[in-house]
Amino acid sequence: MTFFFRYLESDFQEAAALHGRRWLIRFALPYFLIFSGLAFWWTWNWAPGRLGYPMGFILFLGGVIAFKWCVQMRLRVRKDFRQQTTFRQEVTMTLDEEQLVMEHADGLVRKSWGDFRKYRATDQIILIYLSDYLFFVLPRRVLSEEDWRS
């Protein structure tokens, strides 16, 4: 199967949101829980009766995480997409039984299916992962129902 397409900004926004959920779960949430626990522990041992203090800290830390997730990440993705002309070029992606070949004006990537570790999909995109942080984005809009099933 061969597909010809251009990435849209919405494709990159969706990919960042899908991949970013891993960051939220693997990085931000554990740190939030650790620092919240430390704040309660410190207050319990060193300032009994003042449990309101850690609540302010927890709200501040939650606000920082929410800002990073909801605002900063999405603005960064938009800026990167607009600055990189490579992202807006025509892409030719060929999928066969042995490999994935992705070609655009700046280069060619050829990877066998054994190189891929996993995939994640939504209604709009499919992320095909080579590692935890390196992936290919395939917009579902270029696939027919029959292509998606095969």
C-alpha positions as CSV (number, residue, x, y, z in Angstrom):
1,M,0.0,0.0,0.0
2,T,1.3,3.4,-0.9
3,F,-0.1,6.7,0.6
4,F,0.6,10.3,-0.5
5,F,-0.2,13.0,2.0
6,R,0.9,16.2,3.8
7,Y,0.9,16.4,7.6
8,L,-1.6,18.9,9.1
9,E,-1.0,20.9,12.2
10,S,-3.9,18.9,13.8
11,D,-2.0,15.7,13.1
12,F,0.9,16.9,15.1
13,Q,-1.3,18.3,17.9
14,E,-3.0,14.9,18.1
15,A,0.3,13.0,18.1
16,A,1.7,15.3,20.9
17,A,-1.4,14.8,23.0
18,L,-1.4,11.0,22.5
19,H,2.4,10.7,23.2
20,G,2.2,13.4,25.9
21,R,-0.2,11.3,28.0
22,R,2.7,8.9,28.6
23,W,4.7,11.9,29.9
24,L,1.9,12.9,32.2
25,I,1.5,9.3,33.6
26,R,5.2,8.4,33.7
27,F,6.8,11.6,34.8
28,A,4.4,14.3,36.2
29,L,2.0,12.2,38.2
30,P,4.6,10.2,40.2
31,Y,6.5,13.5,41.0
32,F,3.2,15.1,42.0
33,L,2.4,12.2,44.3
34,I,5.9,12.1,45.8
35,F,6.1,15.8,46.6
36,S,2.6,15.8,47.9
37,G,3.4,13.0,50.2
38,L,6.6,14.7,51.4
39,A,4.7,17.9,52.0
40,F,2.1,16.1,54.2
41,W,4.9,14.1,56.0
42,W,6.8,17.3,56.8
43,T,3.7,19.1,58.0
44,W,2.6,16.1,60.1
45,N,6.0,15.8,61.8
46,W,7.2,19.4,62.0
47,A,4.1,21.6,62.0
48,P,1.1,19.6,63.5
49,G,-2.2,21.4,63.2
50,R,-1.1,23.3,60.0
51,L,-2.2,20.9,57.3
52,G,-3.4,23.8,55.2
53,Y,0.2,24.6,54.2
54,P,0.8,21.5,52.0
55,M,-2.5,22.1,50.3
56,G,-1.2,25.3,48.9
57,F,1.9,23.5,47.7
58,I,-0.1,20.7,46.1
59,L,-2.4,23.2,44.3
60,F,0.7,25.1,43.1
61,L,2.4,21.9,41.8
62,G,-0.9,20.8,40.2
63,G,-1.2,24.2,38.5
64,V,2.4,23.9,37.1
65,I,1.6,20.4,35.7
66,A,-1.7,21.6,34.2
67,F,0.0,24.6,32.6
68,K,2.8,22.4,31.1
69,W,0.2,20.0,29.8
70,C,-2.6,22.2,28.6
71,V,-0.9,25.3,27.4
72,Q,2.9,25.1,27.0
73,M,3.1,21.7,25.2
74,R,0.4,22.6,22.7
75,L,1.9,26.0,21.9
76,R,5.3,24.4,21.5
77,V,3.9,21.8,19.0
78,R,2.2,24.5,17.0
79,K,5.5,26.6,16.9
80,D,7.6,23.6,15.9
81,F,5.2,22.6,13.1
82,R,5.2,26.1,11.7
83,Q,9.0,26.5,11.9
84,Q,9.9,23.2,10.3
85,T,9.3,23.1,6.6
86,T,10.0,19.4,6.5
87,F,6.8,18.7,8.4
88,R,4.7,20.4,5.7
89,Q,6.2,18.6,2.7
90,E,4.5,15.9,0.6
91,V,5.1,12.5,2.1
92,T,5.0,9.1,0.4
93,M,4.6,6.2,2.8
94,T,4.7,2.7,1.5
95,L,3.7,-0.2,3.7
96,D,4.3,-3.8,2.6
97,E,4.7,-7.1,4.4
98,E,8.4,-6.6,5.1
99,Q,8.9,-2.9,5.8
100,L,7.7,0.7,6.1
101,V,9.3,3.2,3.7
102,M,8.7,6.9,4.2
103,E,10.0,9.4,1.6
104,H,9.9,13.2,1.3
105,A,12.0,15.9,-0.3
106,D,14.6,15.8,2.5
107,G,15.2,12.1,2.7
108,L,14.1,8.5,2.8
109,V,13.5,6.2,5.8
110,R,13.3,2.4,5.4
111,K,12.5,0.3,8.5
112,S,11.6,-3.4,8.7
113,W,8.6,-4.3,10.8
114,G,10.8,-6.1,13.3
115,D,12.3,-2.7,14.3
116,F,9.0,-1.4,15.6
117,R,8.1,-2.0,19.2
118,K,4.5,-1.0,19.4
119,Y,1.8,1.2,18.1
120,R,-0.9,3.5,19.6
121,A,-4.0,4.7,17.7
122,T,-6.8,7.2,17.9
123,D,-9.6,8.1,15.5
124,Q,-7.3,10.6,13.8
125,I,-3.8,9.1,13.9
126,I,-1.6,6.1,14.4
127,L,1.8,6.3,16.1
128,I,4.2,3.5,15.2
129,Y,7.0,3.4,17.8
130,L,10.7,2.6,17.2
131,S,11.5,3.4,20.8
132,D,9.8,5.0,23.8
133,Y,10.3,8.5,22.2
134,L,10.8,7.9,18.5
135,F,7.7,7.2,16.4
136,F,6.2,7.7,12.9
137,V,2.8,9.4,12.5
138,L,0.3,8.0,10.1
139,P,-2.9,10.1,9.7
140,R,-5.9,7.9,9.6
141,R,-7.5,10.2,7.0
142,V,-5.3,8.7,4.3
143,L,-6.4,5.2,5.1
144,S,-9.6,3.6,3.8
145,E,-11.5,1.2,6.1
146,E,-10.1,-1.7,4.1
147,D,-6.5,-0.4,4.4
148,W,-6.9,0.0,8.2
149,R,-8.2,-3.5,8.7
150,S,-5.3,-5.0,6.8
